[in-house]
Amino acid sequence: MPLKTLFLNPPSFENFDGGAGSRWPATREIESYWYPVWLAYPAGMLEGSRLLDANPHHVSADETIEIGKDYDFVVLFTSTPGFEGDVKLSGLMKKANPRLKICFVGPHVTVSPDHALGHPEIDFIVRREFDYAVVEYANGKPLEEILGVSFRDTNGQVVHNLDRPAVEDLDALPHVVDVYKRDLDVTRYNVPFLEHPYVALYTTRGCPAQCTFCLWPQTHSGHAWRKRSADDIAAEMVKAKAYWPEVKEFFFDDDTFNIQKARTVELCSKLKPLGLTWSCTSRVTTDFETLKAMKEAGCRLLIVGFESGDAQILKNIKKGATLERARQFVKDCKKLRLAVHGDFILGLPGETRETIRRTIDFAKELNVETIQVSVAHAYPGTEFYDYVRDNDFIIKQNDMVDIGGHQVAHVQYPGLPADYTMEMVHKFYDEYYFRPKVWVPIVLGSMFKSEDRKRLYKEAKEFLTLRKSRIKAVAEARAKQAAREAETAKV
C-alpha cells in the first residue's frame, strides 16, 4: 500500500483562490473558485488518497491540522502570496503528526527551490509538473531516484535531481472528475461569468505563447504544447454529466484549447453530438470559421486576454496580437452570439497614464459582456519579473496582496505611482459597468431566475465593498506620502 496521502490546496485568505488552479493567485473582487485540477491528477493515481481544497469548502487551518493527523504524506500546492502562511501551517501539521512528510509543489517552489528548502517544515519539493514524482515517492521510491525533486541530504545540503521530462501522454492520466466526485462538492465552485454549477477540465498542457507576464508556461507547465485526444475529453464530459446531471456548463481551463484550427474542429466534431454547454479560454487570433465550429458544438463563452488597449504595450509583453485583430475577433463573436469575458491588466511595461486611458476606452469600444481588471503582478520566474527587478521598478517585493489577499500594485514606473494604478482599477470598473448598455442586460437577464438574482445581488455587494476599501487604501497611501514629503521639506 502507498503512503496515505493528502493532496492539499491549503486554507488561506478568505475567498483566496491562489493555488492549485489559479493563474493569478489572489482573492478576487467577487468570490470565485477554480478547481484544483493539478492536484486532482496524482490524487487519482493513489489508493487511499484525498484531495482537500480548503477554501471553497470552508475548511479552517485547525480543521486541516486535525485532518492531517490521519495521513503519512502531504502534497501542498503553494503560491507566492501564500507561501509563508503555508510554511507555518505545515509546521503545525507536523507538530500534531510527527510522522508526516510534506512536499511543496507549484510555481513558487519551482523558481526558488533553495529558498523553499531553507524551511525545515518542508521535506522536499517537486519542480514543474509533479504528477508522477509524488506518486513515486508515495509508493516508496527513494528521493535520490526521483526526477524533478529537490531535497536536503543527510548532511543538510540541498540536492537538485535532474529535471523530469514533461508529461507527453495526457490520455494516460486519470480523469479528474473521478476525484472531484470522490472528494469535492461541485456546488462550492462559482465563477461569476460561468453558469453554476460548472465543472472544469484541461484539454492540453503547455502554451507556446511567449507572454512575458504569464506565470504558468514560464514556471510550471512549460511552452511545449501537449494535447489530450478528442475522444478522451468527450468521454470525461459524458462521465461528469452522469455524475452531476445538474451541471450547467463545462469549462476548458487551459490557454491553448483553440490554438490549432484542425485540432479544434476535430474536438468540436466530438462535442457537438453530446449537446452540452461549454466555455473556454481563447486568443484573439482565433478565426471566424473556428469560432463558428465552436459555437455549433455548444460553446457559450470565451475568456480572452486583451490585456491592453495600447499597441506598443502588446509588443512589449510579446502578446502576439494586435488591436485590429482584437476588434475583428469581438465582431465575429457578436455575430455568432458567443459571449466574451475580457481580461485587462494595468501596469505592464510601458504603462503610462495615457496608455491606461487608452485601455479603458478600448475596453468600452469592444463592449464585451463582462470584464476583469488586474494590476500587473511580477511573479518570480517570469520575463516580466526580470524586467522590473533589473530596472528597480518593484516597490513592494513581498507585498503582492493586502491583508485580505486582494491584489495590490507592487510595480511602479517613473511618472506612474502605484497608488494611481490601483485607483484606475476601480475607475476602470466604474466606467465600464456603470453604463446602461452593460448593466441593463445583466439585470434583465437575472430577472426571471431567482438563483441568478441572488447571485447578482451577492456579487454586487462584494464588489462594492472591495471598491470602497480600495478607494480608502489609495487615500491613506497618498496621505502618508504627503506627510513624508512635508517632513522632508521641513528638514
Secondary structure, DSSP 8 states (H G I E B T S, - for coil): ----EEEEE---STTB--STT-SS-SB-SS------HHHHHHHTTSTT-EEEETTTTT--HHHHHHHHTT-SEEEEE--TTTHHHHHHHHHHHHHH-TT-EEEEESHHHHH-HHHHTTSTT--EEE-S--HHHHHHHHTT--GGG-TTEEEE-TTS-EEE---------GGGS--HHHHHHHH--GGG---TTS-SSEEEE-SEE------TT-HHHHHTS-S--EE--HHHHHHHHHHHHHH-TT--EEEE-STTTTSSHHHHHHHHHHHGGGT--EEEEE-TT--HHHHHHHHHTTEEEEEEEEE-S-HHHHHHTT----HHHHHHHHHHHHHHT-EEEEEEEES-TT--HHHHHHHHHHHHHH--SEEEEEE----TTSHHHHHHHHTT-BS-TT-SB-TTSBB---B-BTTB-HHHHHHHHHHHHHHHHSSHHHHHHHHHHHTT-HHHHHHHHHHHHHHHHHHHHHHHHHHHHHHHHHHHHHHHHH-
